[in-house]
């Protein structure tokens, strides 16, 4: 009889642990979705800022495309590349 009680207690602990994991996963999924939405909003704001800067620039379309497609070495030679203009990789997505 003692063995059955021990098995029942273990099963209850397992069930409780599964419920905790399920709740934690739900919270994680919700937090990950919020983060994803915030990152998307930030990216949209950056795109809007970039488009606005291009529209207000006196550079031609070809000049902008050439700059964006240039490597750091090419940019240094032409004076178009700065530390701020380096591409930053986004992680976690």
N, C-alpha and C positions, 0 to 999 in steps of 0.2 A: 504494500500500500504506500509506503514511503517513496518508493520509486515513482509511482504514478503522480504523486503530489509534486515531486521534483520536476518531472517532465511537464506538468501543467504550468508550473511556475516559470519554467524556461520558455514555454510557448507564449505565455503572456508577455514576458520580457521581449521576446522577438517581435511580437505584434506591436508593442509599444515603440520599439526602436524603428520598425518599418513606418509607423505613423509619423514619427519625428523626422525621418528622412524625407517622407513625402511632403511634409510641411516646409522643411528647409528647401527642397527642390522648387516648390511653388514660389517661395520668397525669392530664391535665386533667379528663377525665370522672370518674375516680375521686375526685379532690379535690373536684370540684363536687358529687358525690353525698354525700361526707362532710359538706361544708358545709351542704347542704340538710338532711341528717338532724340536724345540730347546731342549725340554726335552728328546725327543727320541734320539737325537744326544748325549746329555750328558750321558744318560743311556748306550748307546753303547760304549762311551769312557770309562765309569766306568767298564763295562763288560770286555772290552779289557785289561784294566789295571789289573783287578782281575785275568784274565786268564794268563796274562804275569807274575804276581807275583807268581801264583801257579806253573807255568812252571819253574820258576827260583828258586823255593823253594826246599829244601831237604826233605820236608814232603811227606809222601805217600798219595795216594788217600784216604785211610781209615782215616788217621789222619786229613786230610782237611775236609772230610765229618763229622767226629765226632766233630770237632771244630765248624763247621757251624751249626750243629744240637744241640749243647750244649746250656744250659740256662746260664744266667749270674752267677747263683749260682754255677753251675758245673764248669764253666770257671774259676771262682775265686779260686776254690779249686785246679784246675790243673795248674793255672797260665797262662791260655791261653786267658783270657778275659780282654779287656781293654775298657776304655771309648770310644775310637775311633771306636772300632769294634761293637758298638751298632747299631742296625738297625734303620734307619731314615725313617719315613713314608713320602711318597710323596703325597702332597695334590693337589686338583684341577684337577683331571683327572678321 
